[in-house]
């Protein structure tokens, strides 16, 4: 484990040291999760997970929501079952 002291900028940003970014695979453009608990702040490489079931298998972002193929198929079935433009009765 590395410990590096960094200052927080006026805008609240903190630069992650190059060695830590390379070691963890957090490269430019890679999304991260920022969590806090009683032990402190944790920055983790984001792992996409389905909003509906929590699965991490075959997940894509659809209109800003992470969804697995299985749940997307269930949503598709619901729309096909009720037809186009028809409300459920």
N, C-alpha and C positions, 0 to 999 in steps of 0.2 A: 504494500500500500504506500502510495506517495502522498506527501503533504506539501502543499504549495500555498503560500500566502498571496492573495490577490486583493486589490481594492475594488469596491463596487463603484461604478461610474455614477454621475449625476442622474443618468436615465435608468439606473438600476441594473445595468449590464455587468457581467463578469466574463472575462475572457478565459476560456479553458486552455491550459498550457498544451503546446503541440504534442509533447510526449504522451500526455494523458489522452488526448484526442486520438492519436494513432493507436495507442494500446487498447482503447475501448471501441475503436471503429466509428467514433463520432466525428465524421468528416463534414466539410461544408455541405449544407443542404439536408443533412440527416436529421429527422425529427427526434426530439427528446421529450421525456416525461419529467416534470419537476414535481417532486413530492416533499412534504414536510411531515415530521412526526416529533415525538418528544426527544428524539436523539439528534434532530437537525434537519438539514435540507439535503435531498438526494436527487442527483441528476442521472437518469437512466436512459439508455438508448430505447426509443419507442418500439414496441412490438405491436403491430396491428392486431386488434382483436374484435370479433363481431360484437356490435352494440347489443344485439338481441340475445345471443346464446353464450357469448364469451369465448367461442372457439378462436384459435389462432391459425387454423388451417384454411388456406385458399381465401384469404380476406382481401377485399378491394374496397376503396372508398367510393361511395355512391352518393352524390349530392351532399357531400360533407359528412356522411355517416359511414363508418367502417362496418362492412357486412360480409359474412361468409357466403359461399356459393349455395349452401343448403338453405339458409334463411332467405336468400334472394329468390331461390326457386319457390319457396313457400309463398312469398309475396306475389310472385308472378302467377301462381296458381289461383290465389284469391282474386286477382284482377281478371283472369281468364274465366273463372267461375261465374263472376257477376257480369261479364260482358263489358263492352265499351260504353262509357257514359251512363250506365245504369246504376242507380243506388240500390243497396241491399234492402230487401223488404222484410 
